[in-house]
Amino acid sequence: MISLNASAVATILSEGMMIGASLGANAPWHGNVVYGLSGTIIRIAYIDKFMRGIAVIGCPVSVKYSNDNFVYYFRGAVKDIVNGPLEYVSVKIDSAEEMINNRLYPRYDVTLEALVRPLWDDEVYPCTVTDLSYGGAAFLCDHQFDGNDYLEMRLTLPNHATAKLTGKVIRRRYAHTIIIDHAVQFIECDNTNNKLFMDYFTQLDEEVNNIYNNYVTKARKKL
């Protein structure tokens, strides 16, 4: 990962771009849209579902954007919250990072409960999946799995359906004091589970489209 100057935000992002945003410490990511930029200040949509009771002046904020080649992370804090017919949050960016995007499939930021089990063991460990794609997932767990461990994952989707997959651990790192962030590459996913993923990803895409349509019909006309 390469560190960038915070001013890079104005050269990488632009008004109307879809981004990911996370407010607060260790908060889940959600889809958002850039309302505007000014220097190292970025304005993003105020989304009640993710921001109510969290977005306050000084609250830490992370923003990420990816293209075919790179993933960019911008970190800062809430500078201002504008209420009224058009609600948005102004974020003062303090740091930026760039990393190579080596994913074959689009990644969806999620917060889903799952159970994982090493294939050679009957012990089951609860975890939280934080991002998901057709090719793999990242999850937080207080149990440490070794690199190249093969795991069975039972993932509970919002409609209460359970997707069952097999994968291999390809990365681990400490997310905070005791929780470990793992990445797993799927090596087995049958047609039934692929269909569950397809339906769920379609739902997530529709939520993001609603955010963007709100920007087109309301925000763009008033900013």
C-alpha positions in Angstrom: 0.0 0.0 0.0 1.4 3.4 -1.0 0.7 6.6 1.1 -0.5 9.6 -0.8 -1.0 13.3 0.0 -4.5 14.1 1.3 -4.9 16.5 -1.6 -4.9 13.5 -4.0 -8.6 13.2 -3.1 -9.5 16.0 -5.5 -7.6 14.4 -8.4 -9.1 10.9 -7.9 -12.7 11.5 -6.9 -15.2 13.7 -8.7 -18.8 14.8 -8.2 -21.3 12.0 -8.8 -18.9 9.1 -8.2 -20.1 6.1 -6.2 -17.9 5.3 -3.3 -17.8 3.3 -0.1 -18.0 5.1 3.3 -17.6 4.1 6.9 -18.3 6.3 9.9 -17.0 5.6 13.3 -14.4 3.1 14.6 -14.7 -0.3 13.0 -18.0 0.6 11.4 -19.4 -1.3 8.4 -18.9 0.1 4.9 -21.9 1.3 2.9 -22.5 2.6 -0.5 -22.5 6.4 -0.9 -22.1 9.1 -3.5 -19.8 12.2 -3.8 -21.9 15.3 -3.7 -18.9 17.6 -4.2 -15.2 18.4 -3.5 -13.3 21.4 -2.4 -9.5 20.9 -1.7 -9.3 18.2 0.9 -13.0 18.5 1.8 -15.4 15.9 0.3 -19.2 16.1 0.7 -21.1 12.8 0.8 -24.7 11.9 1.1 -26.2 11.7 4.6 -27.8 8.3 4.7 -30.1 7.8 7.7 -29.7 4.0 7.8 -26.0 4.2 8.4 -25.4 7.7 9.9 -28.2 8.5 12.3 -26.7 8.7 15.8 -23.1 8.2 14.4 -22.3 11.2 12.3 -21.2 14.0 14.7 -18.5 16.6 14.3 -15.1 15.0 14.6 -16.3 11.5 14.0 -13.7 9.5 12.0 -14.7 8.7 8.4 -13.1 6.4 5.9 -13.9 6.6 2.1 -12.8 4.2 -0.5 -13.0 4.1 -4.3 -11.8 1.5 -6.7 -11.3 1.2 -10.5 -9.9 -1.6 -12.6 -6.3 -0.9 -11.5 -6.3 0.5 -8.0 -8.2 0.8 -4.7 -8.0 4.2 -2.9 -8.6 4.8 0.8 -9.1 8.2 2.2 -9.4 8.9 6.0 -10.5 12.0 7.8 -13.2 13.2 10.1 -16.7 14.9 9.9 -16.3 18.6 9.6 -19.9 19.6 9.1 -23.4 18.2 8.8 -25.9 20.0 6.7 -29.6 19.4 7.4 -32.6 20.5 5.5 -34.2 19.4 2.2 -30.7 18.2 1.1 -28.7 16.5 3.8 -25.0 15.8 3.4 -21.8 15.3 5.5 -18.6 17.3 4.9 -15.5 15.3 5.5 -12.0 16.8 6.0 -9.6 14.2 4.5 -6.3 13.9 6.4 -4.6 10.9 4.7 -4.8 8.8 1.5 -3.5 5.4 0.4 -3.4 3.5 -2.9 -3.1 -0.2 -3.5 -3.3 -2.4 -6.5 -6.7 -3.8 -7.3 -6.1 -7.5 -8.0 -9.7 -8.7 -7.7 -11.3 -10.5 -10.5 -14.8 -9.8 -9.3 -16.6 -6.7 -7.9 -16.5 -6.6 -4.1 -19.5 -5.8 -2.0 -19.2 -4.3 1.5 -21.4 -6.2 3.8 -21.9 -7.1 7.5 -23.1 -10.7 7.6 -22.9 -13.4 10.3 -21.3 -16.7 9.4 -19.8 -19.9 10.8 -16.5 -21.3 9.7 -15.0 -24.7 10.2 -11.6 -26.1 9.2 -12.2 -29.0 6.9 -10.1 -31.3 9.1 -11.9 -30.4 12.4 -15.5 -30.4 13.8 -15.0 -27.2 15.7 -17.1 -24.3 14.4 -16.2 -20.6 14.9 -18.6 -17.6 14.6 -17.3 -14.7 12.4 -18.5 -11.6 10.7 -18.1 -11.3 6.9 -17.1 -7.7 6.0 -16.8 -8.0 2.2 -18.0 -10.5 -0.3 -17.6 -11.4 -4.0 -18.2 -14.3 -6.3 -14.5 -15.2 -5.8 -14.0 -14.8 -2.0 -14.7 -13.0 1.2 -13.1 -11.2 4.1 -14.2 -12.0 7.6 -13.4 -11.0 11.2 -12.9 -13.8 13.8 -11.3 -14.1 17.2 -9.8 -17.4 16.2 -6.7 -17.3 14.1 -6.6 -19.5 11.0 -3.3 -20.2 9.2 -2.5 -19.3 5.7 -3.6 -21.9 3.2 -6.0 -23.4 5.7 -9.1 -24.9 4.0 -12.4 -23.8 5.5 -16.1 -24.5 5.2 -18.2 -21.3 5.5 -21.9 -21.1 6.2 -23.0 -17.6 5.5 -26.4 -16.2 6.6 -27.9 -13.8 4.1 -30.5 -11.1 5.0 -33.4 -13.3 3.7 -32.3 -16.0 6.2 -31.0 -18.2 3.4 -27.7 -20.0 4.2 -24.9 -20.2 1.6 -22.4 -22.9 2.0 -18.9 -22.5 0.5 -15.4 -23.9 0.7 -12.4 -21.7 0.6 -8.7 -21.3 1.3 -7.2 -18.6 3.7 -5.0 -16.3 1.6 -4.4 -13.5 4.2 -4.7 -12.6 7.8 -3.9 -9.6 9.9 -5.0 -8.1 13.2 -7.9 -5.7 12.8 -7.7 -4.5 16.4 -6.7 -6.0 19.8 -7.9 -9.6 19.5 -10.1 -9.7 16.3 -8.3 -11.1 13.3 -9.1 -10.0 9.7 -8.9 -13.0 7.3 -9.4 -13.2 3.6 -10.5 -16.4 2.0 -10.6 -17.4 -1.7 -13.6 -19.6 -2.7 -12.7 -22.9 -4.3 -16.1 -24.5 -4.3 -19.5 -22.9 -4.8 -22.3 -24.8 -6.5 -25.1 -23.4 -8.7 -27.5 -23.1 -5.8 -25.2 -21.0 -3.8 -24.2 -18.9 -6.8 -27.9 -18.1 -7.3 -28.2 -17.0 -3.7 -25.2 -14.7 -4.2 -26.7 -13.4 -7.5 -30.0 -12.5 -5.9 -28.2 -10.8 -2.9 -25.8 -8.8 -5.1 -28.8 -7.7 -7.2 -30.4 -6.4 -4.0 -27.2 -4.5 -3.0 -26.9 -3.0 -6.5 -30.5 -1.7 -6.3 -29.8 0.0 -2.9 -26.7 1.7 -4.4 -28.7 2.7 -7.5 -31.4 4.3 -5.2 -28.6 6.4 -3.6 -27.4 7.6 -6.9 -30.9 8.3 -8.3 -31.5 10.4 -5.2 -28.3 12.4 -6.1 -29.4 12.8 -9.7 -33.0 13.9 -8.9 -32.3 16.1 -5.9 -28.7 16.8 -4.9 -27.3 17.7 -8.3 -30.0 20.3 -8.8 -29.3 22.0 -5.5 -25.5 21.9 -5.1 
